[in-house]
Amino acid sequence: MITLPTGQVTQVSFVRVSLDLLVNLRDTGRLWVLGDPAQRQLVVGLPGYPILGVARKTSQRR
């Protein structure tokens, strides 16, 4: 589950994500989203590193 800046909680599934990104997410508890988090498909990455991936929102709660 992730919490968006709007306070909305959503579950995501990872489509194409490197192991480096998943390990960073596990260690820091942070997921960096590029662009509009209101979209169903999210581009995720690490600032300062050439690592990008795709995640999809699978459910939402308010």
GIPEMO-V384990 format. One record per residue. RES is the residue in one letter. PSI is psi in degrees with one decimal (none if undefined). D_CENTER is the distance of its C-alpha to the mean C-alpha in Angstrom with 2 decimals. Layout:
res->(RES:RES)
psi->(PSI:PSI)
d_center->(D_CENTER:D_CENTER)
This chain:
res->(M:I:T:L:P:T:G:Q:V:T:Q:V:S:F:V:R:V:S:L:D:L:L:V:N:L:R:D:T:G:R:L:W:V:L:G:D:P:A:Q:R:Q:L:V:V:G:L:P:G:Y:P:I:L:G:V:A:R:K:T:S:Q:R:R)
psi->(140.3:153.5:123.2:164.2:-23.4:-7.7:-7.1:135.8:133.1:152.2:142.1:152.5:141.9:133.4:-60.6:94.8:137.0:157.2:-36.0:-41.3:-42.7:-39.9:-41.6:-41.1:-44.5:-43.8:-36.5:-24.7:14.4:140.1:121.2:122.8:129.5:131.6:-156.3:113.9:-2.1:-16.5:154.1:-37.9:130.5:141.6:125.0:153.2:-170.3:125.5:134.2:-1.7:145.2:54.8:117.6:155.7:176.0:133.5:149.7:136.9:129.2:-22.6:158.7:145.9:147.7:none)
d_center->(9.49:7.50:9.78:9.56:12.28:14.65:14.70:13.50:11.95:10.04:9.42:7.03:8.63:8.01:10.64:11.38:9.85:12.35:13.64:13.45:9.68:9.81:12.81:11.48:8.74:11.81:14.12:12.58:10.48:8.13:4.59:5.82:5.40:8.71:11.06:11.48:8.85:11.82:11.56:10.98:9.39:6.45:7.02:4.91:7.62:10.08:12.65:16.05:15.25:15.45:12.38:10.07:8.43:7.75:5.86:8.12:8.70:11.70:13.34:13.72:16.04:17.68)
